[in-house]
Amino acid sequence: MRIRISEIKVGRRIRKELTGIDDLAASLSRYGQLHPIVVTKRKTLVSGRRRLAAARQLGWTTIDALMIDSTDRISRLELELEENAQRVPVPVEEVAEGYARLERLRNPGFLARLWSAIVRFFRRVFPRA
C-alpha cells in the first residue's frame, strides 16, 4: 500500500546516524523503491528509516509501506532490531565480480557481438511458429 510520507511518525530509533542517504536516494530515483517500509496501523515507523529519509530528500509525497498489526513497543523494537541485525554485507570480491559481469554485458567483446548477430540473423530467417 502507499501512504503519505507526511503522516508517518518516527519515534526513537536504534540507528542514530543515517549514512548513505544520497546514494540511497539516487538508487530510489533510478530503480524505484524495491522494498517497502514497515509501519503500524497508527503509521508509526517500524523499519525503513533510511528509505524514508531518501524518499523525503527526493521530494516524494507517498511511499510503499507494509502495515503491521503490532502496536506494542516490545514487538516494534524486536522488528527494528531484526531488520538491522540480519543484514550481511556483500563481500567486496562479490561486488567486484558483479560489476565486472555488468561491464561485460554493457560492453561485450567482439566474439559476443558476433555471436549475437548470428543468432539475430537466424531468428529472422527462421522465425518461430
C-alpha positions in Angstrom: 0.0 0.0 0.0 1.1 3.6 -0.5 0.9 6.0 2.4 1.6 9.7 2.7 5.0 10.4 4.0 3.8 13.4 6.0 1.6 11.0 8.1 4.5 8.8 9.2 5.6 9.2 12.8 9.3 8.4 13.6 9.9 7.7 17.2 13.1 6.9 19.0 15.3 4.7 16.8 18.2 2.3 17.3 20.2 3.7 14.4 21.4 7.1 15.3 23.3 8.1 12.1 21.7 7.9 8.7 24.6 7.3 6.4 24.5 6.9 2.7 21.2 8.7 2.2 22.4 10.5 -1.0 23.4 7.1 -2.6 20.1 5.5 -1.5 18.1 8.5 -2.9 20.0 8.1 -6.2 19.1 4.4 -6.2 15.4 5.1 -5.4 15.4 7.7 -8.2 16.9 5.3 -10.7 15.3 2.0 -9.8 12.3 2.9 -7.6 11.5 1.6 -4.2 12.5 -2.1 -4.1 11.4 -2.8 -0.5 8.5 -1.3 1.4 9.0 0.4 4.8 7.1 -1.1 7.7 4.6 0.9 9.8 2.0 0.2 12.4 -1.7 0.9 11.8 -1.1 4.3 13.5 1.6 4.9 10.9 4.5 4.8 13.3 7.7 3.7 11.6 8.9 0.2 12.5 11.6 -0.2 9.8 12.9 1.7 6.8 14.1 5.0 8.3 16.9 5.4 5.6 14.4 4.6 2.8 12.0 7.2 4.3 14.8 9.8 4.6 15.9 9.2 1.0 12.3 9.5 -0.2 11.9 12.7 1.6 15.1 14.0 0.1 13.7 13.3 -3.3 10.5 15.2 -2.5 8.2 12.1 -2.6 4.8 12.6 -1.0 4.0 8.9 -0.8 5.9 5.7 -0.2 5.2 2.0 -0.4 4.6 0.6 3.1 3.7 -2.7 4.8 1.3 -2.1 7.6 1.5 -4.5 10.6 -0.9 -5.1 13.5 1.7 -5.0 16.2 1.5 -1.9 18.3 3.3 -2.8 21.5 6.7 -1.2 21.9 8.5 -4.6 22.5 7.3 -6.1 19.2 8.2 -2.9 17.3 11.7 -2.8 18.8 12.2 -6.5 18.1 11.3 -6.0 14.5 13.6 -3.0 14.1 16.5 -4.9 15.7 15.8 -8.0 13.5 15.8 -6.0 10.3 19.0 -4.2 11.1 20.8 -7.2 12.7 20.1 -9.7 9.9 21.8 -7.7 7.2 25.0 -9.2 6.0 27.3 -7.0 3.9 28.2 -8.4 0.5 31.9 -9.2 0.3 34.0 -6.8 -1.7 35.1 -9.6 -4.1 31.5 -10.5 -4.9 30.6 -6.9 -5.6 33.6 -6.5 -7.8 32.6 -9.7 -9.7 29.1 -8.3 -10.2 30.4 -5.1 -11.6 32.7 -7.0 -13.9 29.8 -9.0 -15.2 27.8 -5.8 -15.7 30.7 -4.3 -17.6 30.9 -7.3 -19.9 27.1 -7.2 -20.6 27.3 -3.5 -21.3 30.4 -3.8 -23.5 30.6 -7.2 -25.0 33.7 -8.3 -26.7 34.0 -8.9 -30.5 33.1 -12.6 -30.2 30.0 -12.0 -28.1 28.8 -9.3 -30.6 29.4 -11.6 -33.5 27.5 -14.5 -31.8 24.6 -12.1 -31.1 24.5 -11.0 -34.7 24.5 -14.7 -35.9 21.6 -15.5 -33.5 19.6 -12.5 -34.6 20.2 -13.4 -38.3 18.9 -17.0 -37.8 15.9 -15.8 -35.8 14.9 -13.5 -38.7 15.5 -16.2 -41.3 13.8 -19.0 -39.3 11.1 -17.3 -37.1 9.3 -19.5 -34.6 5.8 -20.6 -35.4 
